[in-house]
Amino acid sequence: MNGVERVVERIQAGEDVSVMSCGEQIAAAFVFNRMDWLPTGYEHPLDALDRLGANWLQMVIEYHRR
């Protein structure tokens, strides 16, 4: 199980996205299409993508395609 899958499981279990790390919040925002979940300072999706980094971005894309 990769990091994005763990984030999805946590959210599905009812965990509040606000207690997750910055990167986890960004990944969750993209997976669930909830830009309101982006952390403060990352209101624009492009800023958030830059912060996410290549590995996590790839995991988000792969999860989305499934």
C-alpha positions in Angstrom: 0.0 0.0 0.0 1.4 3.4 -1.0 1.1 6.7 0.8 -1.9 7.9 -1.2 -3.8 4.7 -0.5 -3.1 5.2 3.2 -4.4 8.7 3.0 -7.6 7.5 1.3 -8.2 4.8 3.9 -7.7 7.4 6.7 -10.3 9.7 5.2 -12.7 6.9 4.5 -12.3 5.9 8.2 -13.5 9.4 9.1 -10.2 11.1 9.9 -10.2 14.9 9.5 -7.9 16.0 6.7 -6.8 19.0 8.8 -4.8 16.7 11.1 -2.7 15.3 8.2 0.6 16.5 7.0 0.8 19.2 4.4 1.6 16.7 1.6 -1.1 14.3 2.7 -3.7 17.2 2.7 -2.6 18.1 -0.8 -2.8 14.5 -2.0 -6.3 14.1 -0.5 -7.5 17.4 -2.1 -6.5 16.1 -5.5 -7.8 12.5 -5.1 -11.1 13.6 -3.8 -11.3 16.8 -5.9 -11.7 19.0 -2.9 -9.6 22.1 -3.4 -11.0 23.5 -0.2 -8.8 20.8 1.6 -5.6 22.5 0.4 -3.6 23.8 3.3 -3.3 27.5 4.0 -0.8 29.0 1.6 -1.6 26.6 -1.2 -4.9 28.1 -2.4 -3.9 27.7 -6.1 -3.7 24.1 -7.3 -0.4 24.7 -9.2 1.3 25.8 -5.9 0.1 22.7 -4.3 1.3 20.5 -7.1 4.7 22.0 -6.8 4.8 21.2 -3.1 3.5 17.7 -3.6 6.6 16.6 -5.5 7.0 14.1 -8.3 6.6 10.8 -6.4 3.4 11.8 -4.6 2.0 13.4 -7.8 2.6 10.1 -9.6 0.8 8.2 -6.9 -2.1 10.6 -7.0 -2.4 10.2 -10.8 -2.1 6.4 -10.7 -4.8 6.3 -7.9 -7.1 8.5 -10.0 -6.7 6.3 -13.1 -7.9 3.2 -11.2 
